[in-house]
Amino acid sequence: MSDRDLVESLRSFVFGDRYERDHADLPKQLSGTDHAPRQGASWSDSARSSYRNMRNLAATTGKPSEVVRDVHRLCALNEWLGIVDPAAAGMMGVHYNLCSASLTALAQRPEYVADLLADLDAMRTVGLFMATEGSSGNNLAAIRTEARYDQARDEFVITSPDPGAHKIMSTTGLPGIARTGVVVAQLHVPGRAPSLHAFAVPLTSEDGPLPGVTVSPLSRGMTLDMDFARTSFDNVRVPRHRWLAGPAAGDRDHDPLTATDDFGTRFWQTLDCLKLGRVLLSSTALAQARAALTVAVRYSVRRPTHGGGTTFVPAMVHRNHRASLMATLSAVYAATALMNAVKNRWADGLAEPERTLVANTVKLHASSTALDTVSTCRERCGAHGLLLQNRISEYMGFAHGTVTAEGDNQVIALALARRLMAGQPATAPEESRPPLLRDGGGFRLDGIGALLGLRTELLLAQARAMAGQEGRGSRFETWNACSGVARDAAFAHCEAEGYRSMLDGVSRGETPEARAALESLTLHHGLGLLARHGDWHLAEQLITPSQWRLVHAGIEEGDLDLARYGTALVDAFGIDDDLLQVPIVHPGGHPGAHPECTPGGEQPGPEQYARSGAAEEPVPC
């Protein structure tokens, strides 16, 4: 079997058999100088380029209000745009999902927001979602922006009562761009308790902020040139039909201002878009993790390092270098498998409470994996990983934003833990669990999965027991006492789900060699998870000391096993050099290609790496 056949078979796994349908047209469209790394560009020029790239992609791929209905295509657009322009991908996710989809779902009547949607679809305006405030951060319950109902004019008046109530982190800072926002505020109506609601509010035109809107740019973000700003409101009047109260409020026989239903429940309808947003944002970060691995692995099989005496060997030959890349590579494959499974379930339709459970699980797992991966790849690329021209530093900025945006990961972990703790215990009897080791030696993939699932259930049982103990004080104090274990249970659940998704996908490998590669990735990832929590497994007597030593030996063997595939495991990501335009992956053409590195100035390539024999390292590391 050729390397090309292996790559194509693995690509089917990576893209869930949807590459031709949802992805194939995008890499070519996003290649070229318009999407090259922006070294030397000013902040404003870089930000304007991101707006232009978002608009150009939207112009050729369909109306945002229609694309957002197809989770596979929506994620594909954001993933590929995120590889070449992370800032543009961040804005696109907000425009398509948080703004456009919210207007469609929450308008009282379609005609009330038709003009706004038409401008958003044509990209004449950029859509925003404005909830986060300076003093409360992601604590939406503490939002203080006010929307007071003016009965005489049948309008709402939106005001920021103090500087702490100013909206932050929305991209309103760059002048000359028209924007419309979904603004979340405390709704005050006479005779009703205040509650959080959303309103469709035009914010800026090409001539500047609209009356009553004040914009103050924030400092530059972490490696991403996005025009984050502080936005405040001073008696901004919003017509009643721009109140996003949901379709029921458009019933002329149903007055939402006087109805006796739960006045606050409509806001939770607004938050529904955040659930898809968590899938979308984390899928983009995961695509960037695949791109970072592509850069790091391709560079590592060419990067000359000292091999003893006067010889040079590729960096990938060194065990310590290879081990971290193979660990993150197998983790990214598992996270990708889980992401594909979630997209499929989302496309088939998910009802609550599964919708929230699935969104929180995949966001927590994929974004954490992405952050760990891009950090590792940055280190493995040395100083070159810090340079914008090699892209990874931008991916780091996006990954850090992802673990915070649309639900901070720590908060999501605790919310996920609460949901899991409320379920029924599912610990299988010990005699029904598959063993870790085969009778003839070697690890059982299903045995690893059983241990990962058992860790989740035992941690949940511990958290339930702690939550049920008497004498811990208030409900908050009781929850706070068990929150550490609950958080660990949530992350354990995510790890088990990622591994299970990877294991389920092994059998779908299209060729024997592809299935062997996927089995190696699954085994390596599973053993890595056991090693990460080895002290816990030993303390719980779920593995023996001798098995613990076998786990570590298996990881080292797995490093070598995966290395024999060369770059095929990252080539399957479909990210070619024309798309990346990264100097360090071009042989002989990157800044590190100094003539003195090897005789004649030649750089060691994949063929030389293969001939070196990864099992025969000239330098013990």
Buried (B, 14 or more C-beta within 10 A) or exposed (E): EEBEBBBBBBBBBBBBEBBEEBBEBBBEBBBEEEBBBBEEBEBEEBBBBBBEBBBBBBEEBBBBBBBBEBBBBBBBBBBBBBBBBBBBBBBBBBBBBBBBBBBBBBBBEEEBBEEBBEBBBEBEBBBBBBBBBBBBEBEBEEBBBBBBBEEEEEBBBBBBEEEEBBBBBBBBBBBEBBBBBBBBBBBBBEEBEBBBBBBBBBBBEEEEBBEBBBBEBBEBBEBBBBBBBBBBBEEBBBEBBBBBBBEEBBEEEEEBBEBEEEBBEBBEBBBBBBBBBBBBBBBBBBBBBBBBBBBBBBBBBBBBBEBEEEEBBBBBBBBEBBBBBBBBBBBBBBBBBBBBBBBEBBEEEBEEEEBBBBBBBBBBBBBBBBBBBBBBBBEBBEEBBEBBBBBBBBBBBBBBBBBBBBBBBBEBBBBBBBBBBEEEEEEEEEEEBBEBBEEEEEBBBBBBBBBBBBBBBBBBBBBBEBBEEEEBEEEEEBBEBBBEBBBBBBBBBBBBBBBBBBBBBBEBBBBEBBBBBBBBBBBBBBBBBBBEBBEBBBEBEBBEEEBBEBBEEBBBBBBBBBBEBBBBBBBBBBBEBEBBBBBBBBBEEBEBBEEEBBEEEBBBBBEBBBEBEBEEBBEEE
